[in-house]
């Protein structure tokens, strides 16, 4: 996803449109670091190579610490899951 598409998708959601860039970065970083915790409760038939469509409730709750509602966490995950999933590979040590 290119940056323009990312921000356009975020602007379509009222709460996400008001989210700070710093909190967006935090969300992506936390989600990337939680990759093992996200995949662990998924059915064994789900590939670990692609981000799952749905987050476990505990992860949704944790990610809401970036000052957005759990519903907005789900919406932001839907928009950014591929970026977050690739985060460790892109960031190196993550």
Number of C-alpha atoms within 10 A of each C-alpha: 9 6 8 9 11 14 13 11 17 20 14 10 13 10 17 20 14 11 15 12 10 10 14 16 13 15 24 23 18 18 26 23 16 17 18 11 15 22 19 11 10 15 8 9 6 12 11 15 9 12 21 18 11 13 21 14 12 10 17 20 16 15 23 16 14 17 15 18 16 17 13 18 24 20 17 21 23 16 17 20 22 17 18 23 23 16 20 16 11 11 10 7 7 12
